[in-house]
Amino acid sequence: MAELKGLKKPVKLKADLAEFCGVSELPRTEITKRLWDYIKAQGLQTRSENGKPENAGKYIVADAKLLTIFKNTNSTSKSGNLTDLRNMNEGETIDMMQMAAVVGANVE
């Protein structure tokens, strides 16, 4: 069998994400899928920044479970955008485009 590469290659999850996913290694694609499945199941999307959950829109509302993962994020993207969620509170939102930074900050 060919070695899995890139996004399909399993990566080691940091403690909070491993607890959320229930496993210690997953490909990035599967991590993202599991986060989105949870977000959709809990209705944690909103159309406005820091808006109330309405199960639609480009912002993700942090509940207590997501907050433990989001708070590990402090990174700068290749384009220079800073994603620092260390002081985030429950009920605040992130833009869905920040999910890659969240996943990246929670894998080794």
N, CA, C and O atoms as a MOPAC input file, in Angstrom:
PM7 MOZYME 1SCF
protein

 N      0.84200 1    -1.19000 1     0.00000 1
 C      0.00000 1     0.00000 1     0.00000 1
 C      0.88600 1     1.25100 1     0.00000 1
 O      1.89800 1     1.30000 1     0.70000 1
 N      0.51000 1     2.23600 1    -0.76900 1
 C      1.30000 1     3.46300 1    -0.86400 1
 C      1.21400 1     4.25000 1     0.43900 1
 O      0.20100 1     4.22600 1     1.13800 1
 N      2.29800 1     4.94300 1     0.74300 1
 C      2.32100 1     5.77300 1     1.95300 1
 C      1.40100 1     6.97600 1     1.75000 1
 O      1.40900 1     7.60900 1     0.69400 1
 N      0.61600 1     7.27800 1     2.77100 1
 C     -0.26900 1     8.43000 1     2.69200 1
 C      0.54600 1     9.70200 1     2.86400 1
 O      1.43100 1     9.77500 1     3.71700 1
 N      0.23900 1    10.70800 1     2.04300 1
 C      0.99600 1    11.95800 1     2.06900 1
 C      0.05200 1    13.14000 1     2.19400 1
 O     -1.16100 1    13.01300 1     2.02900 1
 N      0.64200 1    14.30000 1     2.49000 1
 C     -0.11600 1    15.55100 1     2.52700 1
 C     -1.24700 1    15.52500 1     3.53000 1
 O     -1.06300 1    15.10300 1     4.67100 1
 N     -2.42800 1    15.97900 1     3.10600 1
 C     -3.57700 1    16.09800 1     3.99100 1
 C     -4.12200 1    14.74800 1     4.44000 1
 O     -4.81800 1    14.66900 1     5.45200 1
 N     -3.81400 1    13.68900 1     3.70000 1
 C     -4.32200 1    12.36100 1     4.04200 1
 C     -3.40300 1    11.59600 1     4.99400 1
 O     -3.76500 1    10.53400 1     5.50100 1
 N     -2.21400 1    12.14600 1     5.23200 1
 C     -1.26100 1    11.50400 1     6.13800 1
 C     -1.70300 1    11.74200 1     7.58600 1
 O     -1.94100 1    12.88600 1     7.97400 1
 N     -1.81500 1    10.67700 1     8.39100 1
 C     -2.21100 1    10.87400 1     9.79700 1
 C     -1.18300 1    11.72300 1    10.55000 1
 O      0.02300 1    11.56700 1    10.36300 1
 N     -1.67600 1    12.61400 1    11.39400 1
 C     -0.82000 1    13.44400 1    12.23200 1
 C     -1.18400 1    13.20000 1    13.69100 1
 O     -2.29400 1    12.76700 1    14.00100 1
 N     -0.24100 1    13.48200 1    14.57800 1
 C     -0.47000 1    13.29100 1    16.01800 1
 C     -1.26100 1    14.47500 1    16.55500 1
 O     -0.89900 1    15.62700 1    16.31900 1
 N     -2.33300 1    14.19100 1    17.27100 1
 C     -3.18500 1    15.23800 1    17.82800 1
 C     -2.70100 1    15.63600 1    19.21300 1
 O     -2.29100 1    14.78400 1    20.00200 1
 N     -2.74700 1    16.93100 1    19.51000 1
 C     -2.44800 1    17.39500 1    20.85800 1
 C     -3.61300 1    16.99100 1    21.77000 1
 O     -4.69500 1    16.65400 1    21.28800 1
 N     -3.39000 1    17.02600 1    23.07300 1
 C     -4.30900 1    16.44300 1    24.05800 1
 C     -5.78200 1    16.85700 1    23.91300 1
 O     -6.65900 1    15.99400 1    23.89600 1
 N     -6.06500 1    18.15400 1    23.80800 1
 C     -7.46300 1    18.60100 1    23.76100 1
 C     -8.18100 1    18.10400 1    22.51200 1
 O     -9.33400 1    17.67800 1    22.57900 1
 N     -7.50000 1    18.16000 1    21.38100 1
 C     -8.09900 1    17.68800 1    20.13100 1
 C     -8.23800 1    16.17000 1    20.13700 1
 O     -9.22700 1    15.63200 1    19.63900 1
 N     -7.24800 1    15.47700 1    20.70000 1
 C     -7.31500 1    14.01400 1    20.79500 1
 C     -8.52100 1    13.59500 1    21.63600 1
 O     -9.21200 1    12.63300 1    21.30400 1
 N     -8.76500 1    14.31900 1    22.72000 1
 C     -9.92400 1    14.02100 1    23.57200 1
 C    -11.22500 1    14.26500 1    22.80400 1
 O    -12.16000 1    13.46900 1    22.88900 1
 N    -11.27900 1    15.36200 1    22.06100 1
 C    -12.46400 1    15.70500 1    21.26500 1
 C    -12.75000 1    14.62700 1    20.21200 1
 O    -13.89400 1    14.20700 1    20.03400 1
 N    -11.68900 1    14.18500 1    19.51700 1
 C    -11.84800 1    13.21800 1    18.41800 1
 C    -11.87800 1    11.76700 1    18.91000 1
 O    -12.34800 1    10.88100 1    18.19600 1
 N    -11.38400 1    11.52500 1    20.11200 1
 C    -11.38800 1    10.17400 1    20.65200 1
 C    -10.26100 1     9.28300 1    20.14300 1
 O    -10.26400 1     8.07500 1    20.37800 1
 N     -9.30000 1     9.88000 1    19.44800 1
 C     -8.13700 1     9.13800 1    18.93900 1
 C     -6.90400 1    10.03800 1    19.01700 1
 O     -7.02300 1    11.25600 1    19.15600 1
 N     -5.71400 1     9.42700 1    18.92400 1
 C     -4.48500 1    10.22200 1    19.04700 1
 C     -3.88500 1    10.62200 1    17.69500 1
 O     -3.03900 1    11.51400 1    17.63500 1
 N     -4.32100 1     9.96100 1    16.60200 1
 C     -3.82600 1    10.30900 1    15.26400 1
 C     -4.95800 1    10.27500 1    14.25500 1
 O     -5.81400 1     9.39100 1    14.29000 1
 N     -4.95300 1    11.24800 1    13.35900 1
 C     -5.93200 1    11.33500 1    12.26500 1
 C     -5.32800 1    12.17200 1    11.14400 1
 O     -4.47300 1    13.01800 1    11.40400 1
 N     -5.76000 1    11.95100 1     9.89400 1
 C     -5.38200 1    12.88300 1     8.81900 1
 C     -6.07700 1    14.23600 1     9.04800 1
 O     -7.15600 1    14.29500 1     9.63900 1
 N     -5.45000 1    15.30900 1     8.57700 1
 C     -6.04300 1    16.64700 1     8.73500 1
 C     -7.45100 1    16.72200 1     8.14000 1
 O     -8.32700 1    17.39200 1     8.68700 1
 N     -7.66200 1    16.03800 1     7.02500 1
 C     -8.98700 1    16.06900 1     6.39100 1
 C    -10.04900 1    15.50200 1     7.33000 1
 O    -11.16000 1    16.02900 1     7.40100 1
 N     -9.71600 1    14.43400 1     8.04900 1
 C    -10.66900 1    13.80500 1     8.96400 1
 C    -10.87100 1    14.66200 1    10.21500 1
 O    -11.97800 1    14.71600 1    10.75200 1
 N     -9.81500 1    15.33200 1    10.68400 1
 C     -9.94700 1    16.24100 1    11.83400 1
 C    -10.96000 1    17.33400 1    11.49000 1
 O    -11.89100 1    17.60200 1    12.25000 1
 N    -10.75600 1    17.95500 1    10.33200 1
 C    -11.64200 1    19.03300 1     9.89200 1
 C    -13.07200 1    18.53000 1     9.74700 1
 O    -14.01400 1    19.21100 1    10.15400 1
 N    -13.24300 1    17.33700 1     9.16800 1
 C    -14.57700 1    16.75400 1     9.00100 1
 C    -15.25200 1    16.54700 1    10.35900 1
 O    -16.42800 1    16.87200 1    10.52500 1
 N    -14.51300 1    16.00900 1    11.32100 1
 C    -15.10300 1    15.76500 1    12.64800 1
 C    -15.48800 1    17.05900 1    13.34200 1
 O    -16.52600 1    17.12300 1    14.00100 1
 N    -14.65500 1    18.09900 1    13.20300 1
 C    -15.00100 1    19.39900 1    13.78500 1
 C    -16.28000 1    19.94100 1    13.14000 1
 O    -17.18000 1    20.41000 1    13.83700 1
 N    -16.35700 1    19.87400 1    11.80800 1
 C    -17.54600 1    20.38300 1    11.11100 1
 C    -18.78500 1    19.56400 1    11.43900 1
 O    -19.87000 1    20.12200 1    11.60000 1
 N    -18.63700 1    18.25400 1    11.53900 1
 C    -19.78500 1    17.41900 1    11.90400 1
 C    -20.34900 1    17.85800 1    13.26000 1
 O    -21.56300 1    17.95000 1    13.44300 1
 N    -19.43800 1    18.12700 1    14.20500 1
 C    -19.85000 1    18.57100 1    15.53500 1
 C    -20.52000 1    19.94800 1    15.46000 1
 O    -21.58900 1    20.15900 1    16.03300 1
 N    -19.88200 1    20.87500 1    14.74900 1
 C    -20.41400 1    22.23900 1    14.62100 1
 C    -21.82200 1    22.21100 1    14.03800 1
 O    -22.71800 1    22.89200 1    14.53500 1
 N    -22.01500 1    21.42100 1    12.98300 1
 C    -23.33300 1    21.33200 1    12.34600 1
 C    -24.35100 1    20.63700 1    13.24400 1
 O    -25.49900 1    21.07200 1    13.33000 1
 N    -23.94300 1    19.56500 1    13.91100 1
 C    -24.85600 1    18.83100 1    14.79300 1
 C    -25.32700 1    19.69800 1    15.96200 1
 O    -26.45900 1    19.56900 1    16.42600 1
 N    -24.44200 1    20.58400 1    16.43100 1
 C    -24.77700 1    21.45400 1    17.56900 1
 C    -25.37600 1    22.79300 1    17.13100 1
 O    -25.76300 1    23.60100 1    17.97500 1
 N    -25.45600 1    23.03500 1    15.82000 1
 C    -26.01400 1    24.29400 1    15.31100 1
 C    -25.17400 1    25.50600 1    15.67700 1
 O    -25.71400 1    26.54500 1    16.05500 1
 N    -23.83700 1    25.38000 1    15.56700 1
 C    -22.93400 1    26.43000 1    16.03400 1
 C    -22.41600 1    27.34500 1    14.92600 1
 O    -21.26700 1    27.78200 1    14.97700 1
 N    -23.24300 1    27.63600 1    13.93600 1
 C    -22.85100 1    28.59900 1    12.90800 1
 C    -23.75500 1    29.82000 1    13.00600 1
 O    -24.90800 1    29.72300 1    13.42400 1
 N    -23.21400 1    30.97000 1    12.61300 1
 C    -23.98300 1    32.20900 1    12.62300 1
 C    -23.53000 1    33.08600 1    11.45400 1
 O    -22.41600 1    32.94100 1    10.95100 1
 N    -24.40100 1    33.98800 1    11.03200 1
 C    -24.08600 1    34.84900 1     9.89000 1
 C    -23.32800 1    36.10800 1    10.29900 1
 O    -22.77700 1    36.80300 1     9.44500 1
 N    -23.29400 1    36.40900 1    11.59600 1
 C    -22.63900 1    37.64500 1    12.02400 1
 C    -21.58800 1    37.35900 1    13.08900 1
 O    -21.71600 1    36.42100 1    13.87500 1
 N    -20.55200 1    38.18300 1    13.09900 1
 C    -19.47900 1    38.02500 1    14.07300 1
 C    -20.05000 1    38.14500 1    15.48100 1
 O    -20.75500 1    39.10300 1    15.79700 1
 N    -19.73600 1    37.15600 1    16.32500 1
 C    -20.22700 1    37.07900 1    17.69900 1
 C    -21.75800 1    37.08500 1    17.79100 1
 O    -22.33300 1    37.50300 1    18.79700 1
 N    -22.41000 1    36.60900 1    16.70700 1
 C    -23.86700 1    36.50500 1    16.70700 1
 C    -24.32000 1    35.24200 1    17.42000 1
 O    -23.51200 1    34.39500 1    17.80000 1
 N    -25.62400 1    35.13600 1    17.59100 1
 C    -26.20800 1    33.95500 1    18.22000 1
 C    -26.20200 1    32.80100 1    17.21800 1
 O    -26.36700 1    33.02900 1    16.02000 1
 N    -26.01500 1    31.56200 1    17.69100 1
 C    -26.04100 1    30.41300 1    16.78000 1
 C    -27.35700 1    30.33800 1    16.01200 1
 O    -28.43100 1    30.42200 1    16.60800 1
 N    -27.27600 1    30.18100 1    14.69600 1
 C    -28.47700 1    30.04300 1    13.86700 1
 C    -28.31700 1    28.91800 1    12.84900 1
 O    -29.11700 1    28.79500 1    11.92100 1
 N    -27.27900 1    28.09800 1    13.02500 1
 C    -27.03500 1    26.93200 1    12.18400 1
 C    -26.81500 1    27.25300 1    10.71500 1
 O    -27.08800 1    26.41500 1     9.85500 1
 N    -26.33000 1    28.44500 1    10.41300 1
 C    -25.98200 1    28.82600 1     9.04500 1
 C    -25.03600 1    30.00800 1     9.12300 1
 O    -25.06300 1    30.77100 1    10.08800 1
 N    -24.20100 1    30.16000 1     8.10800 1
 C    -23.32400 1    31.31500 1     8.05400 1
 C    -21.86900 1    30.93200 1     8.15000 1
 O    -21.52400 1    29.76800 1     8.35300 1
 N    -21.00400 1    31.94900 1     7.99700 1
 C    -19.57500 1    31.68100 1     7.89900 1
 C    -18.83700 1    31.78100 1     9.22300 1
 O    -17.63100 1    31.53700 1     9.27100 1
 N    -19.52900 1    32.13400 1    10.29600 1
 C    -18.87800 1    32.21000 1    11.60200 1
 C    -19.23400 1    30.99200 1    12.44600 1
 O    -20.35000 1    30.47500 1    12.38500 1
 N    -18.25300 1    30.54600 1    13.23800 1
 C    -18.44300 1    29.38900 1    14.11100 1
 C    -18.46900 1    29.90100 1    15.53800 1
 O    -17.55600 1    30.59900 1    15.97800 1
 N    -19.53300 1    29.54600 1    16.26200 1
 C    -19.70600 1    29.96900 1    17.64300 1
 C    -19.02400 1    28.95000 1    18.55500 1
 O    -19.29700 1    27.75300 1    18.46500 1
 N    -18.14600 1    29.42100 1    19.42300 1
 C    -17.42900 1    28.52900 1    20.33900 1
 C    -18.32100 1    28.14000 1    21.51100 1
 O    -18.78000 1    28.99400 1    22.27000 1
 N    -18.55800 1    26.84200 1    21.64400 1
 C    -19.19100 1    26.35400 1    22.86800 1
 C    -18.05900 1    25.87500 1    23.77400 1
 O    -16.89000 1    25.96500 1    23.39900 1
 N    -18.39000 1    25.36800 1    24.95800 1
 C    -17.35600 1    24.97700 1    25.92800 1
 C    -16.41900 1    23.92000 1    25.35000 1
 O    -15.21400 1    23.95300 1    25.60400 1
 N    -16.96500 1    22.98200 1    24.57500 1
 C    -16.16500 1    21.88600 1    24.02900 1
 C    -15.18600 1    22.38600 1    22.95500 1
 O    -14.01600 1    22.00400 1    22.95400 1
 N    -15.66400 1    23.23300 1    22.04900 1
 C    -14.79000 1    23.78700 1    20.99700 1
 C    -13.77600 1    24.76200 1    21.57700 1
 O    -12.65200 1    24.85900 1    21.08600 1
 N    -14.16900 1    25.48300 1    22.62000 1
 C    -13.29500 1    26.49700 1    23.20100 1
 C    -11.97500 1    25.89400 1    23.67200 1
 O    -10.92700 1    26.52500 1    23.53400 1
 N    -12.00900 1    24.67900 1    24.22800 1
 C    -10.76800 1    24.05200 1    24.70400 1
 C     -9.78400 1    23.85600 1    23.54800 1
 O     -8.57100 1    23.92900 1    23.74500 1
 N    -10.30100 1    23.60800 1    22.35600 1
 C     -9.46000 1    23.42000 1    21.16600 1
 C     -9.04800 1    24.77900 1    20.59600 1
 O     -7.87400 1    25.00800 1    20.30400 1
 N    -10.01700 1    25.66900 1    20.44300 1
 C     -9.73800 1    26.98100 1    19.86400 1
 C     -8.66700 1    27.74000 1    20.66100 1
 O     -7.81800 1    28.40900 1    20.07100 1
 N     -8.70300 1    27.64100 1    22.00100 1
 C     -7.78800 1    28.41700 1    22.85500 1
 C     -6.32800 1    28.01200 1    22.69200 1
 O     -5.44900 1    28.72100 1    23.18100 1
 N     -6.03500 1    26.89100 1    22.01800 1
 C     -4.65800 1    26.48300 1    21.76100 1
 C     -4.07500 1    27.19900 1    20.54800 1
 O     -2.90000 1    27.01300 1    20.22800 1
 N     -4.87000 1    28.00400 1    19.87700 1
 C     -4.47400 1    28.59000 1    18.59300 1
 C     -3.80900 1    29.94800 1    18.75400 1
 O     -4.40300 1    30.89500 1    19.27100 1
 N     -2.56600 1    30.02100 1    18.30000 1
 C     -1.82200 1    31.27900 1    18.20800 1
 C     -0.81700 1    31.09400 1    17.08400 1
 O      0.30500 1    30.64100 1    17.31200 1
 N     -1.22300 1    31.44700 1    15.86300 1
 C     -0.35300 1    31.20500 1    14.72100 1
 C     -0.49400 1    32.30200 1    13.67900 1
 O     -1.49200 1    33.02200 1    13.63300 1
 N      0.52700 1    32.40800 1    12.84900 1
 C      0.51000 1    33.35200 1    11.73800 1
 C      0.54400 1    32.54700 1    10.45000 1
 O      1.40400 1    31.68400 1    10.27300 1
 N     -0.39000 1    32.82900 1     9.55500 1
 C     -0.46200 1    32.10200 1     8.28600 1
 C      0.64200 1    32.54600 1     7.34700 1
 O      1.33500 1    33.52900 1     7.61300 1
 N      0.80700 1    31.82100 1     6.24600 1
 C      1.81600 1    32.17500 1     5.24100 1
 C      1.56100 1    33.55800 1     4.67000 1
 O      2.49600 1    34.24300 1     4.25500 1
 N      0.29400 1    33.97600 1     4.64600 1
 C     -0.04200 1    35.30100 1     4.12500 1
 C      0.09500 1    36.39000 1     5.19500 1
 O     -0.16100 1    37.56500 1     4.92900 1
 N      0.50800 1    35.98600 1     6.42200 1
 C      0.75800 1    36.97300 1     7.46300 1
 C     -0.41000 1    37.26400 1     8.38100 1
 O     -0.31100 1    38.14500 1     9.23600 1
 N     -1.52200 1    36.54500 1     8.22800 1
 C     -2.67700 1    36.76600 1     9.09900 1
 C     -2.47000 1    36.08100 1    10.44100 1
 O     -2.16000 1    34.89100 1    10.49700 1
 N     -2.64100 1    36.83200 1    11.51800 1
 C     -2.48300 1    36.28700 1    12.86100 1
 C     -3.81600 1    35.72200 1    13.33800 1
 O     -4.84900 1    36.38300 1    13.23400 1
 N     -3.79000 1    34.50200 1    13.86000 1
 C     -4.95900 1    33.91200 1    14.49100 1
 C     -4.56300 1    33.60500 1    15.93400 1
 O     -3.89600 1    32.60700 1    16.20800 1
 N     -4.98300 1    34.47600 1    16.84900 1
 C     -4.68100 1    34.29900 1    18.26300 1
 C     -6.00200 1    34.17300 1    19.01000 1
 O     -6.71000 1    35.15800 1    19.21400 1
 N     -6.32200 1    32.95000 1    19.41200 1
 C     -7.60100 1    32.68800 1    20.07600 1
 C     -7.40900 1    32.36700 1    21.55700 1
 O     -8.32800 1    31.87200 1    22.21000 1
 N     -6.23000 1    32.64500 1    22.08100 1
 C     -5.91900 1    32.25800 1    23.46400 1
 C     -6.81500 1    32.92700 1    24.49900 1
 O     -7.01400 1    32.37900 1    25.58300 1
 N     -7.35800 1    34.09600 1    24.18800 1
 C     -8.21900 1    34.81400 1    25.14200 1
 C     -9.69100 1    34.73700 1    24.76300 1
 O    -10.50600 1    35.51400 1    25.26000 1
 N    -10.02500 1    33.82000 1    23.90200 1
 C    -11.40400 1    33.67100 1    23.42700 1
 C    -12.31500 1    33.20500 1    24.55700 1
 O    -11.88500 1    32.49500 1    25.46500 1
 N    -13.57200 1    33.61200 1    24.48700 1
 C    -14.57500 1    33.21000 1    25.46900 1
 C    -15.69400 1    32.43000 1    24.80100 1
 O    -15.92100 1    32.54300 1    23.59600 1
 N    -16.37800 1    31.64800 1    25.59400 1
 C    -17.52900 1    30.89400 1    25.09800 1
 C    -18.54400 1    31.87500 1    24.51700 1
 O    -18.79600 1    32.93400 1    25.09200 1
 N    -19.12400 1    31.51100 1    23.37000 1
 C    -20.10800 1    32.37000 1    22.71600 1
 C    -19.50800 1    33.29800 1    21.67900 1
 O    -20.23900 1    33.86000 1    20.86300 1
 N    -18.17200 1    33.47400 1    21.68900 1
 C    -17.51800 1    34.28900 1    20.66500 1
 C    -17.34300 1    33.43600 1    19.41100 1
 O    -17.47600 1    32.21300 1    19.46000 1
 N    -17.04600 1    34.08700 1    18.29600 1
 C    -16.98100 1    33.38600 1    17.01700 1
 C    -15.59900 1    33.46300 1    16.38500 1
 O    -14.79000 1    34.34000 1    16.68900 1
 N    -15.36100 1    32.49500 1    15.48200 1
 C    -14.22400 1    32.58400 1    14.56800 1
 C    -14.79400 1    32.49700 1    13.15800 1
 O    -15.87100 1    31.94100 1    12.94300 1
 N    -14.05800 1    33.05300 1    12.20100 1
 C    -14.42600 1    32.93400 1    10.79700 1
 C    -14.07400 1    31.51000 1    10.35500 1
 O    -13.03600 1    30.98200 1    10.75500 1
 N    -14.90800 1    30.89600 1     9.55300 1
 C    -14.64100 1    29.51100 1     9.12600 1
 C    -13.28100 1    29.37200 1     8.43600 1
 O    -12.71100 1    28.28100 1     8.40800 1
 N    -12.75900 1    30.46900 1     7.87900 1
 C    -11.46100 1    30.41800 1     7.22300 1
 C    -10.32700 1    30.23600 1     8.24500 1
 O     -9.19500 1    29.94600 1     7.85800 1
 N    -10.61200 1    30.39900 1     9.51700 1
 C     -9.60600 1    30.21800 1    10.56000 1
 C     -9.49900 1    28.75100 1    11.00300 1
 O     -8.64300 1    28.41800 1    11.82200 1
 N    -10.35300 1    27.88300 1    10.47300 1
 C    -10.33400 1    26.47500 1    10.88500 1
 C     -8.98800 1    25.80800 1    10.59300 1
 O     -8.53500 1    24.96800 1    11.37000 1
 N     -8.35000 1    26.17300 1     9.48500 1
 C     -7.04900 1    25.57200 1     9.15100 1
 C     -6.01900 1    25.92700 1    10.22300 1
 O     -5.19400 1    25.09200 1    10.59500 1
 N     -6.06700 1    27.16200 1    10.71700 1
 C     -5.15000 1    27.58700 1    11.78800 1
 C     -5.43700 1    26.82100 1    13.06700 1
 O     -4.50900 1    26.43300 1    13.77600 1
 N     -6.72000 1    26.59600 1    13.37600 1
 C     -7.10900 1    25.84400 1    14.57000 1
 C     -6.58500 1    24.41200 1    14.47500 1
 O     -5.98500 1    23.90400 1    15.42200 1
 N     -6.81100 1    23.76700 1    13.33900 1
 C     -6.32500 1    22.39100 1    13.16400 1
 C     -4.80700 1    22.36700 1    13.27100 1
 O     -4.24500 1    21.53100 1    13.98000 1
 N     -4.14100 1    23.28400 1    12.56800 1
 C     -2.67600 1    23.31900 1    12.59200 1
 C     -2.10100 1    23.51900 1    13.98200 1
 O     -1.04900 1    22.96700 1    14.30400 1
 N     -2.78200 1    24.30600 1    14.81000 1
 C     -2.29100 1    24.59700 1    16.16100 1
 C     -2.50900 1    23.41700 1    17.11100 1
 O     -1.91400 1    23.37200 1    18.18700 1
 N     -3.35100 1    22.46900 1    16.72300 1
 C     -3.70300 1    21.36600 1    17.59600 1
 C     -3.12800 1    20.02700 1    17.16600 1
 O     -3.52500 1    18.97900 1    17.67500 1
 N     -2.18500 1    20.06500 1    16.22100 1
 C     -1.47900 1    18.83400 1    15.80900 1
 C      0.01200 1    19.04900 1    15.99700 1
 O      0.49300 1    20.18200 1    16.03100 1
 N      0.73700 1    17.93900 1    16.11800 1
 C      2.18500 1    18.03900 1    16.32600 1
 C      2.92300 1    17.77200 1    15.03000 1
 O      4.15300 1    17.81000 1    15.00100 1

